[in-house]
Amino acid sequence: MKKLAITIIAATLSFGAMAGDPVAGKAKSMTCAGCHGMNGISNNGMWPNLAGQKEAYLASQLKMFRDGKRNNAMMTAMAKGLSDTDIANLSAYYANLK
């Protein structure tokens, strides 16, 4: 029982540490706006809308671009300099847009 409680507490703390700051994400999103739109709604069908996407999905995609696990020349270049905190913040920002 004690081991289960410790596991639950650790998982909760880890989840909380990964939660992004939408305000910081908005400030960081200016470089994304050229393709994905000022409010995460793209004006070009070639680029996806980011507004309202699930936070975990956005974070996983950005990490895959950054880490070379997903290949797109533009996105790889854009994501290469992002920290885990930057990714969490951007993901929180776009997930909170409607």
C-alpha positions as CSV (number, residue, x, y, z in Angstrom):
1,M,0.0,0.0,0.0
2,K,2.8,2.4,0.9
3,K,4.6,1.7,-2.4
4,L,1.4,2.4,-4.3
5,A,0.9,5.7,-2.5
6,I,4.5,6.7,-3.3
7,T,4.0,5.9,-7.0
8,I,0.8,7.9,-7.1
9,I,2.5,10.9,-5.5
10,A,5.5,10.7,-7.8
11,A,3.3,10.5,-10.9
12,T,1.3,13.5,-9.7
13,L,4.4,15.6,-9.0
14,S,5.8,14.6,-12.4
15,F,2.6,15.6,-14.2
16,G,2.5,18.9,-12.4
17,A,6.1,19.7,-13.3
18,M,5.3,19.1,-17.0
19,A,2.4,21.5,-17.0
20,G,3.1,24.5,-19.2
21,D,2.5,28.2,-18.7
22,P,0.1,29.5,-21.5
23,V,1.2,33.1,-20.9
24,A,4.9,32.2,-21.5
25,G,3.8,30.1,-24.4
26,K,2.0,33.0,-26.0
27,A,5.2,35.1,-25.8
28,K,7.2,32.3,-27.4
29,S,4.5,31.6,-30.1
30,M,5.4,34.6,-32.3
31,T,7.8,32.5,-34.4
32,C,5.0,30.0,-35.0
33,A,2.5,32.6,-36.1
34,G,4.0,33.0,-39.6
35,C,2.7,29.6,-40.6
36,H,0.2,28.6,-37.9
37,G,-1.5,32.0,-37.6
38,M,-1.6,34.5,-34.8
39,N,-4.3,32.6,-32.9
40,G,-3.2,29.1,-33.9
41,I,-5.5,29.0,-37.0
42,S,-3.5,28.7,-40.2
43,N,-4.5,30.6,-43.3
44,N,-2.8,27.9,-45.5
45,G,-4.0,24.4,-45.8
46,M,-0.4,23.1,-45.9
47,W,0.1,23.9,-42.2
48,P,-2.1,22.6,-39.4
49,N,-4.2,24.5,-37.0
50,L,-2.7,24.3,-33.5
51,A,-5.5,26.0,-31.6
52,G,-7.4,23.5,-29.4
53,Q,-5.2,20.6,-30.1
54,K,-4.5,18.4,-27.0
55,E,-1.5,19.6,-25.0
56,A,0.2,16.2,-24.8
57,Y,-0.1,15.7,-28.6
58,L,1.4,19.1,-29.3
59,A,4.3,18.5,-26.9
60,S,5.0,15.1,-28.3
61,Q,5.1,16.4,-31.9
62,L,7.4,19.3,-31.0
63,K,9.7,16.9,-29.2
64,M,9.8,14.5,-32.1
65,F,10.7,17.4,-34.5
66,R,13.3,18.7,-32.1
67,D,14.9,15.2,-31.5
68,G,14.9,14.2,-35.2
69,K,12.3,11.5,-34.8
70,R,9.9,13.3,-37.1
71,N,11.3,14.9,-40.3
72,N,10.2,18.2,-41.7
73,A,13.0,20.7,-42.6
74,M,11.1,23.8,-41.4
75,M,9.7,22.3,-38.2
76,T,13.0,20.6,-37.3
77,A,14.8,23.9,-37.6
78,M,12.1,25.7,-35.6
79,A,12.0,23.1,-32.8
80,K,15.7,22.4,-32.6
81,G,16.3,25.3,-30.1
82,L,13.3,24.6,-27.9
83,S,13.8,23.4,-24.3
84,D,11.3,21.1,-22.6
85,T,10.0,24.1,-20.8
86,D,9.5,26.0,-24.1
87,I,7.6,23.0,-25.5
88,A,5.4,22.7,-22.4
89,N,4.6,26.4,-22.5
90,L,3.8,26.4,-26.3
91,S,1.7,23.3,-25.9
92,A,-0.3,24.8,-23.0
93,Y,-0.9,28.0,-25.0
94,Y,-2.2,26.4,-28.1
95,A,-4.2,23.8,-26.2
96,N,-6.0,26.6,-24.4
97,L,-7.0,28.4,-27.6
98,K,-10.4,27.7,-29.1
